[in-house]
Amino acid sequence: MHVIVVYDVPAERTSVYRKLLRRRLEHLQYSVFYGELTEGQVTAMKNDIQKKLEPDDSIVVFESSNPAAFEFSTFGDVDEPGSRFT
Amino acid sequence: MHVIVVYDVPAERTSVYRKLLRRRLEHLQYSVFYGELTEGQVTAMKNDIQKKLEPDDSIVVFESSNPAAFEFSTFGDVDEPGSRFT
């Protein structure tokens, strides 16, 4: 499924999430990760997030399980999401 | 449809996009907007982005047209996406 993860965490904790999310996703923008994962990978990632979570952290995981219903458009100076995996 | 917009633009241009995106979406995190829009609203928003776009700006619009296939999970200190509309 298509997965987008965004985080907003204290500056000193960005490296924790960057490292965690890079394991399975592409780093699309400063605090935005994107990728196509299996359900098992999504569950594992969520478990990893839960383990690292501290009270001031804010993370949202968006999932779209129907590839036909999912699309994106890019504007300006940006790599196409997914292009770094091909 | 469910729409997520993320931007990564030079600091002095964040206010341009914040203003533009707030017209139709909820400001979820620093550079992340979320909402449920009609196809017409998405088209209008994209036209607005195109008009404001400068070479160093980077914007990605994700769309999921099947509500049943779309879900999200939040971790930590974050409002549920959509909660500010209810």
Backbone of each chain as nested JSON, in Angstrom:
{
  "chains": [
    {"id": "A", "residues": [
      {"number": 1, "name": "MET", "atoms": {"N": [0.833, -1.203, 0.0], "CA": [0.0, 0.0, 0.0], "C": [0.87, 1.257, 0.0]}},
      {"number": 2, "name": "HIS", "atoms": {"N": [0.272, 2.351, -0.424], "CA": [0.982, 3.62, -0.418], "C": [0.98, 4.2, 0.984]}},
      {"number": 3, "name": "VAL", "atoms": {"N": [2.132, 4.645, 1.417], "CA": [2.256, 5.146, 2.783], "C": [2.967, 6.504, 2.768]}},
      {"number": 4, "name": "ILE", "atoms": {"N": [2.399, 7.44, 3.506], "CA": [3.033, 8.746, 3.694], "C": [3.172, 8.938, 5.2]}},
      {"number": 5, "name": "VAL", "atoms": {"N": [4.36, 9.275, 5.639], "CA": [4.564, 9.53, 7.065], "C": [5.116, 10.947, 7.222]}},
      {"number": 6, "name": "VAL", "atoms": {"N": [4.484, 11.717, 8.077], "CA": [4.962, 13.069, 8.367], "C": [5.231, 13.16, 9.866]}},
      {"number": 7, "name": "TYR", "atoms": {"N": [6.285, 13.877, 10.213], "CA": [6.547, 14.038, 11.644], "C": [6.855, 15.482, 11.978]}},
      {"number": 8, "name": "ASP", "atoms": {"N": [6.602, 15.824, 13.218], "CA": [6.886, 17.15, 13.743], "C": [7.363, 16.888, 15.171]}},
      {"number": 9, "name": "VAL", "atoms": {"N": [8.662, 16.888, 15.347], "CA": [9.235, 16.501, 16.645], "C": [10.292, 17.519, 17.047]}},
      {"number": 10, "name": "PRO", "atoms": {"N": [10.653, 17.57, 18.329], "CA": [11.709, 18.495, 18.748], "C": [12.981, 18.253, 17.927]}},
      {"number": 11, "name": "ALA", "atoms": {"N": [13.674, 19.34, 17.6], "CA": [14.828, 19.291, 16.679], "C": [15.804, 18.165, 16.993]}},
      {"number": 12, "name": "GLU", "atoms": {"N": [16.075, 17.963, 18.277], "CA": [17.084, 16.963, 18.635], "C": [16.59, 15.535, 18.395]}},
      {"number": 13, "name": "ARG", "atoms": {"N": [15.303, 15.388, 18.088], "CA": [14.777, 14.04, 17.856], "C": [14.527, 13.728, 16.38]}},
      {"number": 14, "name": "THR", "atoms": {"N": [14.784, 14.683, 15.514], "CA": [14.547, 14.411, 14.085], "C": [15.398, 13.248, 13.586]}},
      {"number": 15, "name": "SER", "atoms": {"N": [16.63, 13.149, 14.097], "CA": [17.52, 12.088, 13.602], "C": [16.986, 10.699, 13.965]}},
      {"number": 16, "name": "VAL", "atoms": {"N": [16.292, 10.61, 15.103], "CA": [15.699, 9.328, 15.521], "C": [14.698, 8.854, 14.464]}},
      {"number": 17, "name": "TYR", "atoms": {"N": [13.814, 9.763, 14.049], "CA": [12.776, 9.382, 13.092], "C": [13.309, 9.264, 11.669]}},
      {"number": 18, "name": "ARG", "atoms": {"N": [14.256, 10.118, 11.346], "CA": [14.84, 10.021, 10.01], "C": [15.432, 8.618, 9.808]}},
      {"number": 19, "name": "LYS", "atoms": {"N": [16.161, 8.174, 10.808], "CA": [16.811, 6.862, 10.735], "C": [15.754, 5.749, 10.667]}},
      {"number": 20, "name": "LEU", "atoms": {"N": [14.771, 5.856, 11.528], "CA": [13.725, 4.832, 11.603], "C": [12.946, 4.739, 10.282]}},
      {"number": 21, "name": "LEU", "atoms": {"N": [12.556, 5.889, 9.743], "CA": [11.682, 5.881, 8.565], "C": [12.443, 5.545, 7.288]}},
      {"number": 22, "name": "ARG", "atoms": {"N": [13.718, 5.922, 7.264], "CA": [14.534, 5.61, 6.08], "C": [14.719, 4.114, 5.865]}},
      {"number": 23, "name": "ARG", "atoms": {"N": [14.506, 3.348, 6.907], "CA": [14.635, 1.89, 6.744], "C": [13.674, 1.372, 5.694]}},
      {"number": 24, "name": "ARG", "atoms": {"N": [12.481, 1.971, 5.625], "CA": [11.449, 1.416, 4.745], "C": [10.907, 2.406, 3.717]}},
      {"number": 25, "name": "LEU", "atoms": {"N": [11.196, 3.701, 3.933], "CA": [10.57, 4.706, 3.067], "C": [11.607, 5.63, 2.429]}},
      {"number": 26, "name": "GLU", "atoms": {"N": [11.145, 6.354, 1.472], "CA": [11.949, 7.343, 0.769], "C": [11.775, 8.701, 1.446]}},
      {"number": 27, "name": "HIS", "atoms": {"N": [12.868, 9.411, 1.611], "CA": [12.827, 10.717, 2.257], "C": [12.467, 11.763, 1.203]}},
      {"number": 28, "name": "LEU", "atoms": {"N": [11.222, 12.2, 1.223], "CA": [10.708, 13.026, 0.133], "C": [10.964, 14.508, 0.373]}},
      {"number": 29, "name": "GLN", "atoms": {"N": [10.71, 14.948, 1.577], "CA": [10.983, 16.332, 1.979], "C": [11.452, 16.297, 3.425]}},
      {"number": 30, "name": "TYR", "atoms": {"N": [11.779, 17.456, 3.95], "CA": [12.354, 17.568, 5.289], "C": [11.744, 16.593, 6.31]}},
      {"number": 31, "name": "SER", "atoms": {"N": [10.439, 16.638, 6.479], "CA": [9.813, 15.791, 7.497], "C": [8.745, 14.886, 6.892]}},
      {"number": 32, "name": "VAL", "atoms": {"N": [8.922, 14.541, 5.611], "CA": [7.924, 13.763, 4.884], "C": [8.574, 12.547, 4.23]}},
      {"number": 33, "name": "PHE", "atoms": {"N": [8.01, 11.366, 4.507], "CA": [8.516, 10.128, 3.934], "C": [7.406, 9.451, 3.145]}},
      {"number": 34, "name": "TYR", "atoms": {"N": [7.793, 8.763, 2.096], "CA": [6.807, 8.125, 1.226], "C": [7.314, 6.766, 0.756]}},
      {"number": 35, "name": "GLY", "atoms": {"N": [6.407, 5.819, 0.584], "CA": [6.813, 4.548, 0.016], "C": [5.645, 3.615, -0.203]}},
      {"number": 36, "name": "GLU", "atoms": {"N": [5.942, 2.483, -0.833], "CA": [4.946, 1.435, -1.014], "C": [5.371, 0.259, -0.147]}},
      {"number": 37, "name": "LEU", "atoms": {"N": [4.547, -0.072, 0.807], "CA": [4.891, -1.105, 1.776], "C": [3.811, -2.188, 1.813]}},
      {"number": 38, "name": "THR", "atoms": {"N": [4.205, -3.342, 2.305], "CA": [3.21, -4.386, 2.582], "C": [2.558, -4.074, 3.924]}},
      {"number": 39, "name": "GLU", "atoms": {"N": [1.461, -4.757, 4.208], "CA": [0.795, -4.54, 5.484], "C": [1.727, -4.899, 6.645]}},
      {"number": 40, "name": "GLY", "atoms": {"N": [2.506, -5.956, 6.466], "CA": [3.45, -6.364, 7.513], "C": [4.503, -5.3, 7.766]}},
      {"number": 41, "name": "GLN", "atoms": {"N": [4.982, -4.682, 6.713], "CA": [5.988, -3.622, 6.857], "C": [5.4, -2.402, 7.577]}},
      {"number": 42, "name": "VAL", "atoms": {"N": [4.14, -2.094, 7.262], "CA": [3.493, -0.958, 7.928], "C": [3.357, -1.241, 9.424]}},
      {"number": 43, "name": "THR", "atoms": {"N": [2.936, -2.448, 9.755], "CA": [2.788, -2.826, 11.168], "C": [4.129, -2.743, 11.883]}},
      {"number": 44, "name": "ALA", "atoms": {"N": [5.171, -3.259, 11.255], "CA": [6.499, -3.225, 11.871], "C": [6.951, -1.783, 12.072]}},
      {"number": 45, "name": "MET", "atoms": {"N": [6.708, -0.943, 11.083], "CA": [7.101, 0.463, 11.189], "C": [6.361, 1.155, 12.333]}},
      {"number": 46, "name": "LYS", "atoms": {"N": [5.066, 0.881, 12.441], "CA": [4.282, 1.492, 13.522], "C": [4.782, 1.025, 14.897]}},
      {"number": 47, "name": "ASN", "atoms": {"N": [5.149, -0.227, 14.981], "CA": [5.702, -0.723, 16.248], "C": [7.003, -0.003, 16.576]}},
      {"number": 48, "name": "ASP", "atoms": {"N": [7.821, 0.214, 15.562], "CA": [9.093, 0.933, 15.771], "C": [8.827, 2.369, 16.239]}},
      {"number": 49, "name": "ILE", "atoms": {"N": [7.838, 3.009, 15.622], "CA": [7.506, 4.389, 16.018], "C": [7.055, 4.392, 17.486]}},
      {"number": 50, "name": "GLN", "atoms": {"N": [6.185, 3.471, 17.815], "CA": [5.651, 3.401, 19.183], "C": [6.77, 3.262, 20.212]}},
      {"number": 51, "name": "LYS", "atoms": {"N": [7.789, 2.515, 19.849], "CA": [8.914, 2.283, 20.781], "C": [9.732, 3.549, 21.013]}},
      {"number": 52, "name": "LYS", "atoms": {"N": [9.836, 4.384, 19.982], "CA": [10.674, 5.588, 20.059], "C": [9.912, 6.795, 20.58]}},
      {"number": 53, "name": "LEU", "atoms": {"N": [8.595, 6.687, 20.591], "CA": [7.743, 7.848, 20.845], "C": [7.969, 8.499, 22.211]}},
      {"number": 54, "name": "GLU", "atoms": {"N": [8.105, 9.816, 22.197], "CA": [8.133, 10.587, 23.442], "C": [6.997, 11.616, 23.386]}},
      {"number": 55, "name": "PRO", "atoms": {"N": [6.593, 12.148, 24.548], "CA": [5.352, 12.943, 24.605], "C": [5.267, 14.122, 23.626]}},
      {"number": 56, "name": "ASP", "atoms": {"N": [6.377, 14.78, 23.332], "CA": [6.306, 15.945, 22.443], "C": [6.341, 15.601, 20.962]}},
      {"number": 57, "name": "ASP", "atoms": {"N": [6.52, 14.331, 20.636], "CA": [6.593, 13.924, 19.235], "C": [5.198, 13.902, 18.621]}},
      {"number": 58, "name": "SER", "atoms": {"N": [5.14, 14.189, 17.35], "CA": [3.878, 14.142, 16.623], "C": [4.135, 13.473, 15.28]}},
      {"number": 59, "name": "ILE", "atoms": {"N": [3.48, 12.338, 15.06], "CA": [3.682, 11.588, 13.812], "C": [2.327, 11.168, 13.251]}},
      {"number": 60, "name": "VAL", "atoms": {"N": [2.166, 11.316, 11.952], "CA": [0.949, 10.825, 11.307], "C": [1.348, 9.893, 10.174]}},
      {"number": 61, "name": "VAL", "atoms": {"N": [0.708, 8.716, 10.149], "CA": [0.922, 7.723, 9.09], "C": [-0.354, 7.662, 8.259]}},
      {"number": 62, "name": "PHE", "atoms": {"N": [-0.253, 8.025, 6.982], "CA": [-1.388, 7.92, 6.065], "C": [-1.197, 6.672, 5.212]}},
      {"number": 63, "name": "GLU", "atoms": {"N": [-2.273, 5.933, 4.994], "CA": [-2.179, 4.709, 4.187], "C": [-3.296, 4.672, 3.164]}},
      {"number": 64, "name": "SER", "atoms": {"N": [-2.957, 4.307, 1.948], "CA": [-3.977, 4.095, 0.929], "C": [-3.78, 2.7, 0.349]}},
      {"number": 65, "name": "SER", "atoms": {"N": [-4.772, 1.849, 0.586], "CA": [-4.592, 0.439, 0.228], "C": [-5.048, 0.126, -1.196]}},
      {"number": 66, "name": "ASN", "atoms": {"N": [-5.593, 1.103, -1.89], "CA": [-6.048, 0.872, -3.261], "C": [-5.183, 1.683, -4.227]}},
      {"number": 67, "name": "PRO", "atoms": {"N": [-4.219, 1.022, -4.868], "CA": [-3.292, 1.761, -5.735], "C": [-4.005, 2.532, -6.836]}},
      {"number": 68, "name": "ALA", "atoms": {"N": [-5.122, 1.983, -7.318], "CA": [-5.839, 2.64, -8.413], "C": [-6.457, 3.963, -7.961]}},
      {"number": 69, "name": "ALA", "atoms": {"N": [-6.687, 4.078, -6.655], "CA": [-7.34, 5.282, -6.142], "C": [-6.344, 6.322, -5.667]}},
      {"number": 70, "name": "PHE", "atoms": {"N": [-5.072, 6.004, -5.818], "CA": [-4.054, 6.879, -5.248], "C": [-3.25, 7.556, -6.348]}},
      {"number": 71, "name": "GLU", "atoms": {"N": [-3.09, 8.852, -6.238], "CA": [-2.217, 9.523, -7.195], "C": [-1.576, 10.735, -6.556]}},
      {"number": 72, "name": "PHE", "atoms": {"N": [-0.586, 11.278, -7.236], "CA": [0.044, 12.475, -6.696], "C": [0.472, 13.368, -7.84]}},
      {"number": 73, "name": "SER", "atoms": {"N": [0.628, 14.642, -7.533], "CA": [1.139, 15.617, -8.493], "C": [2.265, 16.363, -7.805]}},
      {"number": 74, "name": "THR", "atoms": {"N": [3.298, 16.667, -8.567], "CA": [4.405, 17.425, -8.004], "C": [4.506, 18.777, -8.7]}},
      {"number": 75, "name": "PHE", "atoms": {"N": [4.934, 19.76, -7.937], "CA": [5.099, 21.114, -8.461], "C": [6.482, 21.601, -8.088]}},
      {"number": 76, "name": "GLY", "atoms": {"N": [7.181, 22.152, -9.062], "CA": [8.473, 22.759, -8.774], "C": [9.596, 21.756, -8.659]}},
      {"number": 77, "name": "ASP", "atoms": {"N": [10.525, 22.086, -7.779], "CA": [11.805, 21.395, -7.667], "C": [11.687, 20.17, -6.768]}},
      {"number": 78, "name": "VAL", "atoms": {"N": [11.074, 19.117, -7.261], "CA": [10.857, 17.944, -6.415], "C": [10.99, 16.667, -7.244]}},
      {"number": 79, "name": "ASP", "atoms": {"N": [11.605, 15.646, -6.647], "CA": [11.657, 14.345, -7.305], "C": [10.265, 13.736, -7.26]}},
      {"number": 80, "name": "GLU", "atoms": {"N": [9.917, 12.969, -8.28], "CA": [8.655, 12.242, -8.248], "C": [8.696, 11.254, -7.085]}},
      {"number": 81, "name": "PRO", "atoms": {"N": [7.676, 11.212, -6.249], "CA": [7.67, 10.199, -5.199], "C": [7.799, 8.805, -5.828]}},
      {"number": 82, "name": "GLY", "atoms": {"N": [8.663, 8.01, -5.242], "CA": [8.871, 6.66, -5.784], "C": [10.011, 6.584, -6.78]}},
      {"number": 83, "name": "SER", "atoms": {"N": [10.43, 7.714, -7.326], "CA": [11.442, 7.681, -8.388], "C": [12.79, 7.193, -7.883]}},
      {"number": 84, "name": "ARG", "atoms": {"N": [13.041, 7.399, -6.592], "CA": [14.344, 6.975, -6.075], "C": [14.408, 5.475, -5.836]}},
      {"number": 85, "name": "PHE", "atoms": {"N": [13.267, 4.806, -5.98], "CA": [13.254, 3.349, -5.805], "C": [13.398, 2.627, -7.132]}},
      {"number": 86, "name": "THR", "atoms": {"N": [13.244, 3.361, -8.222], "CA": [13.204, 2.662, -9.518], "C": [14.595, 2.575, -10.13]}}
    ]},
    {"id": "B", "residues": [
      {"number": 1, "name": "MET", "atoms": {"N": [-12.454, 13.717, -2.14], "CA": [-11.33, 12.796, -1.961], "C": [-10.394, 13.301, -0.868]}},
      {"number": 2, "name": "HIS", "atoms": {"N": [-9.613, 12.398, -0.32], "CA": [-8.646, 12.771, 0.71], "C": [-7.417, 13.388, 0.049]}},
      {"number": 3, "name": "VAL", "atoms": {"N": [-6.984, 14.493, 0.585], "CA": [-5.861, 15.205, -0.018], "C": [-4.829, 15.546, 1.058]}},
      {"number": 4, "name": "ILE", "atoms": {"N": [-3.576, 15.289, 0.746], "CA": [-2.473, 15.682, 1.622], "C": [-1.531, 16.536, 0.773]}},
      {"number": 5, "name": "VAL", "atoms": {"N": [-1.193, 17.7, 1.285], "CA": [-0.26, 18.557, 0.556], "C": [0.933, 18.844, 1.463]}},
      {"number": 6, "name": "VAL", "atoms": {"N": [2.126, 18.619, 0.947], "CA": [3.349, 18.926, 1.696], "C": [4.171, 19.903, 0.869]}},
      {"number": 7, "name": "TYR", "atoms": {"N": [4.807, 20.84, 1.559], "CA": [5.658, 21.756, 0.806], "C": [6.998, 21.923, 1.485]}},
      {"number": 8, "name": "ASP", "atoms": {"N": [7.968, 22.292, 0.687], "CA": [9.321, 22.557, 1.164], "C": [9.789, 23.739, 0.31]}},
      {"number": 9, "name": "VAL", "atoms": {"N": [9.703, 24.928, 0.873], "CA": [9.982, 26.142, 0.095], "C": [10.898, 27.057, 0.9]}},
      {"number": 10, "name": "PRO", "atoms": {"N": [11.554, 27.996, 0.244], "CA": [12.401, 28.936, 0.987], "C": [11.591, 29.625, 2.091]}},
      {"number": 11, "name": "ALA", "atoms": {"N": [12.227, 29.843, 3.237], "CA": [11.54, 30.339, 4.447], "C": [10.612, 31.525, 4.166]}},
      {"number": 12, "name": "GLU", "atoms": {"N": [11.082, 32.441, 3.329], "CA": [10.284, 33.658, 3.111], "C": [9.034, 33.377, 2.275]}},
      {"number": 13, "name": "ARG", "atoms": {"N": [8.931, 32.174, 1.728], "CA": [7.753, 31.854, 0.912], "C": [6.747, 30.94, 1.617]}},
      {"number": 14, "name": "THR", "atoms": {"N": [7.047, 30.537, 2.836], "CA": [6.105, 29.654, 3.541], "C": [4.75, 30.325, 3.728]}},
      {"number": 15, "name": "SER", "atoms": {"N": [4.761, 31.647, 3.984], "CA": [3.487, 32.325, 4.239], "C": [2.592, 32.313, 3.0]}},
      {"number": 16, "name": "VAL", "atoms": {"N": [3.211, 32.33, 1.816], "CA": [2.444, 32.274, 0.563], "C": [1.633, 30.982, 0.512]}},
      {"number": 17, "name": "TYR", "atoms": {"N": [2.302, 29.853, 0.798], "CA": [1.627, 28.56, 0.7], "C": [0.702, 28.306, 1.882]}},
      {"number": 18, "name": "ARG", "atoms": {"N": [1.103, 28.792, 3.041], "CA": [0.238, 28.613, 4.202], "C": [-1.123, 29.262, 3.936]}},
      {"number": 19, "name": "LYS", "atoms": {"N": [-1.073, 30.467, 3.408], "CA": [-2.303, 31.204, 3.123], "C": [-3.126, 30.488, 2.042]}},
      {"number": 20, "name": "LEU", "atoms": {"N": [-2.445, 30.079, 0.999], "CA": [-3.111, 29.422, -0.13], "C": [-3.776, 28.11, 0.306]}},
      {"number": 21, "name": "LEU", "atoms": {"N": [-3.034, 27.296, 1.053], "CA": [-3.536, 25.958, 1.39], "C": [-4.602, 26.004, 2.482]}},
      {"number": 22, "name": "ARG", "atoms": {"N": [-4.486, 26.989, 3.355], "CA": [-5.479, 27.124, 4.434], "C": [-6.874, 27.436, 3.914]}},
      {"number": 23, "name": "ARG", "atoms": {"N": [-6.948, 27.934, 2.692], "CA": [-8.268, 28.216, 2.117], "C": [-9.124, 26.964, 2.063]}},
      {"number": 24, "name": "ARG", "atoms": {"N": [-8.485, 25.829, 1.785], "CA": [-9.261, 24.615, 1.551], "C": [-8.898, 23.458, 2.475]}},
      {"number": 25, "name": "LEU", "atoms": {"N": [-7.75, 23.566, 3.156], "CA": [-7.268, 22.416, 3.936], "C": [-6.98, 22.797, 5.378]}},
      {"number": 26, "name": "GLU", "atoms": {"N": [-6.804, 21.776, 6.159], "CA": [-6.462, 21.913, 7.572], "C": [-4.939, 21.876, 7.712]}},
      {"number": 27, "name": "HIS", "atoms": {"N": [-4.409, 22.741, 8.539], "CA": [-2.959, 22.803, 8.751], "C": [-2.582, 21.777, 9.814]}},
      {"number": 28, "name": "LEU", "atoms": {"N": [-2.04, 20.657, 9.368], "CA": [-1.841, 19.518, 10.26], "C": [-0.51, 19.599, 11.004]}},
      {"number": 29, "name": "GLN", "atoms": {"N": [0.53, 19.912, 10.279], "CA": [1.861, 20.097, 10.869], "C": [2.518, 21.234, 10.113]}},
      {"number": 30, "name": "TYR", "atoms": {"N": [3.73, 21.568, 10.524], "CA": [4.447, 22.721, 9.979], "C": [4.244, 22.907, 8.461]}},
      {"number": 31, "name": "SER", "atoms": {"N": [4.566, 21.898, 7.688], "CA": [4.472, 22.059, 6.227], "C": [3.55, 21.016, 5.618]}},
      {"number": 32, "name": "VAL", "atoms": {"N": [2.564, 20.564, 6.393], "CA": [1.669, 19.493, 5.962], "C": [0.21, 19.928, 6.128]}},
      {"number": 33, "name": "PHE", "atoms": {"N": [-0.543, 19.808, 5.038], "CA": [-1.957, 20.162, 5.053], "C": [-2.782, 18.952, 4.654]}},
      {"number": 34, "name": "TYR", "atoms": {"N": [-3.984, 18.866, 5.221], "CA": [-4.834, 17.706, 4.963], "C": [-6.291, 18.135, 4.849]}},
      {"number": 35, "name": "GLY", "atoms": {"N": [-7.046, 17.451, 4.001], "CA": [-8.466, 17.729, 3.951], "C": [-9.194, 16.802, 3.006]}},
      {"number": 36, "name": "GLU", "atoms": {"N": [-10.512, 16.928, 3.0], "CA": [-11.342, 16.186, 2.048], "C": [-11.939, 17.201, 1.089]}},
      {"number": 37, "name": "LEU", "atoms": {"N": [-11.588, 17.054, -0.158], "CA": [-12.006, 18.026, -1.166], "C": [-12.739, 17.342, -2.308]}},
      {"number": 38, "name": "THR", "atoms": {"N": [-13.506, 18.128, -3.038], "CA": [-14.092, 17.628, -4.279], "C": [-13.031, 17.727, -5.374]}},
      {"number": 39, "name": "GLU", "atoms": {"N": [-13.297, 17.066, -6.485], "CA": [-12.351, 17.124, -7.595], "C": [-12.167, 18.566, -8.076]}},
      {"number": 40, "name": "GLY", "atoms": {"N": [-13.26, 19.318, -8.089], "CA": [-13.189, 20.723, -8.503], "C": [-12.313, 21.546, -7.573]}},
      {"number": 41, "name": "GLN", "atoms": {"N": [-12.426, 21.288, -6.295], "CA": [-11.59, 22.012, -5.331], "C": [-10.114, 21.677, -5.497]}},
      {"number": 42, "name": "VAL", "atoms": {"N": [-9.835, 20.403, -5.785], "CA": [-8.445, 19.996, -5.995], "C": [-7.879, 20.709, -7.222]}},
      {"number": 43, "name": "THR", "atoms": {"N": [-8.656, 20.739, -8.286], "CA": [-8.207, 21.405, -9.512], "C": [-7.954, 22.886, -9.253]}},
      {"number": 44, "name": "ALA", "atoms": {"N": [-8.86, 23.53, -8.546], "CA": [-8.707, 24.96, -8.24], "C": [-7.442, 25.179, -7.398]}},
      {"number": 45, "name": "MET", "atoms": {"N": [-7.218, 24.307, -6.43], "CA": [-6.042, 24.437, -5.57], "C": [-4.759, 24.278, -6.382]}},
      {"number": 46, "name": "LYS", "atoms": {"N": [-4.747, 23.299, -7.265], "CA": [-3.555, 23.086, -8.102], "C": [-3.289, 24.293, -9.004]}},
      {"number": 47, "name": "ASN", "atoms": {"N": [-4.349, 24.881, -9.522], "CA": [-4.183, 26.086, -10.345], "C": [-3.592, 27.21, -9.512]}},
      {"number": 48, "name": "ASP", "atoms": {"N": [-4.058, 27.342, -8.29], "CA": [-3.527, 28.378, -7.397], "C": [-2.038, 28.138, -7.12]}},
      {"number": 49, "name": "ILE", "atoms": {"N": [-1.683, 26.874, -6.884], "CA": [-0.269, 26.543, -6.622], "C": [0.571, 26.922, -7.837]}},
      {"number": 50, "name": "GLN", "atoms": {"N": [0.076, 26.52, -9.005], "CA": [0.813, 26.795, -10.244], "C": [1.08, 28.289, -10.426]}},
      {"number": 51, "name": "LYS", "atoms": {"N": [0.113, 29.09, -10.026], "CA": [0.258, 30.549, -10.191], "C": [1.322, 31.119, -9.267]}},
      {"number": 52, "name": "LYS", "atoms": {"N": [1.463, 30.53, -8.079], "CA": [2.391, 31.065, -7.074], "C": [3.793, 30.471, -7.21]}},
      {"number": 53, "name": "LEU", "atoms": {"N": [3.901, 29.39, -7.962], "CA": [5.132, 28.593, -7.993], "C": [6.366, 29.367, -8.46]}},
      {"number": 54, "name": "GLU", "atoms": {"N": [7.444, 29.244, -7.705], "CA": [8.744, 29.76, -8.14], "C": [9.736, 28.599, -8.172]}},
      {"number": 55, "name": "PRO", "atoms": {"N": [10.856, 28.755, -8.909], "CA": [11.731, 27.61, -9.185], "C": [12.21, 26.821, -7.958]}},
      {"number": 56, "name": "ASP", "atoms": {"N": [12.451, 27.485, -6.827], "CA": [12.969, 26.762, -5.666], "C": [11.89, 26.101, -4.819]}},
      {"number": 57, "name": "ASP", "atoms": {"N": [10.628, 26.298, -5.161], "CA": [9.545, 25.711, -4.377], "C": [9.399, 24.227, -4.709]}},
      {"number": 58, "name": "SER", "atoms": {"N": [8.99, 23.479, -3.731], "CA": [8.737, 22.054, -3.927], "C": [7.434, 21.695, -3.22]}},
      {"number": 59, "name": "ILE", "atoms": {"N": [6.46, 21.24, -4.002], "CA": [5.147, 20.91, -3.432], "C": [4.694, 19.563, -3.98]}},
      {"number": 60, "name": "VAL", "atoms": {"N": [4.152, 18.724, -3.113], "CA": [3.57, 17.462, -3.565], "C": [2.134, 17.379, -3.071]}},
      {"number": 61, "name": "VAL", "atoms": {"N": [1.233, 17.055, -3.988], "CA": [-0.185, 16.878, -3.667], "C": [-0.502, 15.388, -3.805]}},
      {"number": 62, "name": "PHE", "atoms": {"N": [-0.879, 14.739, -2.715], "CA": [-1.292, 13.336, -2.739], "C": [-2.814, 13.286, -2.692]}},
      {"number": 63, "name": "GLU", "atoms": {"N": [-3.394, 12.408, -3.498], "CA": [-4.851, 12.291, -3.528], "C": [-5.269, 10.83, -3.441]}},
      {"number": 64, "name": "SER", "atoms": {"N": [-6.26, 10.562, -2.623], "CA": [-6.827, 9.22, -2.575], "C": [-8.325, 9.34, -2.803]}},
      {"number": 65, "name": "SER", "atoms": {"N": [-8.781, 8.781, -3.926], "CA": [-10.172, 8.999, -4.319], "C": [-11.12, 7.945, -3.749]}},
      {"number": 66, "name": "ASN", "atoms": {"N": [-10.584, 6.943, -3.07], "CA": [-11.439, 5.902, -2.501], "C": [-11.392, 5.984, -0.969]}},
      {"number": 67, "name": "PRO", "atoms": {"N": [-12.428, 6.593, -0.371], "CA": [-12.397, 6.789, 1.084], "C": [-12.224, 5.487, 1.848]}},
      {"number": 68, "name": "ALA", "atoms": {"N": [-12.779, 4.388, 1.309], "CA": [-12.694, 3.11, 2.008], "C": [-11.26, 2.596, 2.066]}},
      {"number": 69, "name": "ALA", "atoms": {"N": [-10.449, 3.042, 1.123], "CA": [-9.071, 2.543, 1.044], "C": [-8.095, 3.443, 1.787]}},
      {"number": 70, "name": "PHE", "atoms": {"N": [-8.621, 4.492, 2.389], "CA": [-7.727, 5.481, 2.992], "C": [-7.859, 5.468, 4.514]}},
      {"number": 71, "name": "GLU", "atoms": {"N": [-6.732, 5.427, 5.179], "CA": [-6.804, 5.548, 6.638], "C": [-5.537, 6.202, 7.161]}},
      {"number": 72, "name": "PHE", "atoms": {"N": [-5.591, 6.579, 8.438], "CA": [-4.391, 7.162, 9.006], "C": [-4.298, 6.786, 10.478]}},
      {"number": 73, "name": "SER", "atoms": {"N": [-3.089, 6.841, 11.002], "CA": [-2.847, 6.596, 12.42], "C": [-2.025, 7.759, 12.927]}},
      {"number": 74, "name": "THR", "atoms": {"N": [-2.323, 8.179, 14.146], "CA": [-1.543, 9.26, 14.731], "C": [-0.787, 8.737, 15.95]}},
      {"number": 75, "name": "PHE", "atoms": {"N": [0.388, 9.309, 16.167], "CA": [1.22, 8.937, 17.3], "C": [1.631, 10.209, 18.026]}},
      {"number": 76, "name": "GLY", "atoms": {"N": [1.466, 10.188, 19.34], "CA": [1.945, 11.308, 20.137], "C": [1.01, 12.491, 20.129]}},
      {"number": 77, "name": "ASP", "atoms": {"N": [1.621, 13.662, 20.191], "CA": [0.917, 14.917, 20.428], "C": [0.385, 15.505, 19.129]}},
      {"number": 78, "name": "VAL", "atoms": {"N": [-0.684, 14.928, 18.606], "CA": [-1.185, 15.391, 17.312], "C": [-2.702, 15.314, 17.271]}},
      {"number": 79, "name": "ASP", "atoms": {"N": [-3.329, 16.32, 16.667], "CA": [-4.774, 16.263, 16.475], "C": [-5.075, 15.234, 15.399]}},
      {"number": 80, "name": "GLU", "atoms": {"N": [-6.197, 14.546, 15.518], "CA": [-6.615, 13.639, 14.458], "C": [-6.834, 14.443, 13.184]}},
      {"number": 81, "name": "PRO", "atoms": {"N": [-6.29, 14.019, 12.069], "CA": [-6.593, 14.735, 10.833], "C": [-8.1, 14.77, 10.61]}},
      {"number": 82, "name": "GLY", "atoms": {"N": [-8.59, 15.933, 10.265], "CA": [-10.028, 16.084, 10.04], "C": [-10.774, 16.544, 11.285]}},
      {"number": 83, "name": "SER", "atoms": {"N": [-10.167, 16.404, 12.448], "CA": [-10.89, 16.714, 13.683], "C": [-11.225, 18.184, 13.796]}},
      {"number": 84, "name": "ARG", "atoms": {"N": [-10.429, 19.028, 13.17], "CA": [-10.699, 20.457, 13.285], "C": [-11.836, 20.902, 12.382]}},
      {"number": 85, "name": "PHE", "atoms": {"N": [-12.306, 19.997, 11.54], "CA": [-13.431, 20.312, 10.66], "C": [-14.755, 19.869, 11.269]}},
      {"number": 86, "name": "THR", "atoms": {"N": [-14.695, 19.043, 12.303], "CA": [-15.937, 18.461, 12.809], "C": [-16.533, 19.327, 13.908]}}
    ]}
  ]
}
